[in-house]
């Protein structure tokens, strides 16, 4: 979180324009532990392939 805030502070700001920035955590499939069943893992991998975003990236 601290690193994300540091990067945002370095971002140039447009004069006179208010900016709202939202920081969200990212999760990996393994973060879900046992709740990620083999069926859900297969479904996720299929959706990634269909969108052109493969987990090996």
ABEGO torsion letter per residue (X at the ends): XAAAAAAAAABBBBBGBBBBBBBBBBBBAAAAEAABBAAAAAAAAAAAAAAGBBAAX
